Amino acid sequence: MKAPKFLWWRLGLGLALISAVYAFQRPFRVYRSMEPYDDIPLPSDWQEKTEWVQARLMYPNHPEARFGGWGRRFRFGGMLDWREGGTSWTQDYPRADRHFAAALRRLTRVHVRSVEQPSNPDDTDDFFNWPWLVAGEMGDWKLTPAQAKTLREYLLRGGFIYMDDFWGPDEYARFDESMKAVFPDRPVVEIDNKDAIFHTVYDLDDRYQVLGQWALRPGGMSDRAAGTVARWRGIYDDKGRLMVAMSFNSDVGDSWEWADDPRYPEKFSALGIRIGVNYVVYSMTH
């Protein structure tokens, strides 16, 4: 039986639209990380075209950022250009992104690309191609007015951003400075335990603080986490959809990054990966 002509026409149109989307996407590129490793090999299928990609927000550093304009490994080499990596937006990158992509592949039926996509809000021809964003070290970001406007438009169009790894009142104040530039009229609120984002795949009623590797080392920066309580916060649009989800006083990115390290507690990766899975599926269905 032959397919109706309109069906072939719709199929052809759909393929053309998909091709157009791929045509406007920036090529994948690896930036230098501020993490102390250079040995993350590219997966063999890194060029595969997929339905979901972990895009990571690139951003300029706040002048009072914890890491300032310096990458941890490059602090003796002078100030760095955030657009070339090595600054705070590359915290956990790319290891956390690739571990999470592998986990999402195994735990869902989402067709996941094995490598991440750094996304620059100044590049508006590309920025809107990636409906999911993750961002870390949020006490260090400092958006320009143009970048804040772009991120606001991105979120109101249906984009989603997951923001992680900022601790205590000083880092929250720096985070809030740019967040209010993005949404001066939308409050950050505690996400109710009944919200669908905590129940899309896993029921996450028991959410505890996820500590980073740095908080567990002898002589590490455990004072950064001392006395803090995990908060799960967000910003909603006018239809009640979460556009922004935040893990304040937790380091979910580390729970992805070090999920394969036997020295890192499994309980943190178990929760961190489930949080990520729920947030991704929520963003794709709401």
Number of C-alpha atoms within 10 A of each C-alpha: 3 4 7 8 9 9 10 11 11 11 12 12 12 12 12 11 12 11 11 11 12 12 10 11 15 15 10 12 10 14 15 16 24 23 18 10 12 10 7 10 7 12 11 8 10 12 13 11 13 11 9 18 20 23 22 24 22 26 25 20 24 21 13 15 20 15 18 19 23 22 26 17 14 15 15 9 9 10 14 16 13 20 16 12 21 25 29 32 27 24 23 24 28 23 24 19 23 21 19 26 24 14 18 23 15 11 12 12 8 15 14 22 23 25 26 24 22 27 23 19 22 17 12 14 12 16 21 20 17 19 19 23 23 23 25 27 24 27 28 26 27 23 21 16 12 13 21 20 15 19 26 17 14 21 21 15 12 17 21 26 25 21 24 23 23 25 24 16 12 14 21 16 14 20 23 19 16 22 21 14 19 22 16 11 8 13 12 17 14 13 19 12 15 11 10 17 25 22 16 16 18 13 16 17 10 8 15 15 20 25 24 24 18 15 17 14 12 8 9 11 14 16 10 14 20 12 9 15 13 17 17 18 17 21 18 18 13 8 7 9 18 25 22 20 23 25 23 24 26 26 28 27 31 26 29 26 23 21 24 12 10 8 11 19 17 15 12 22 22 14 21 25 22 20 21 20 24 21 24 23 16 19 21 15 8 14
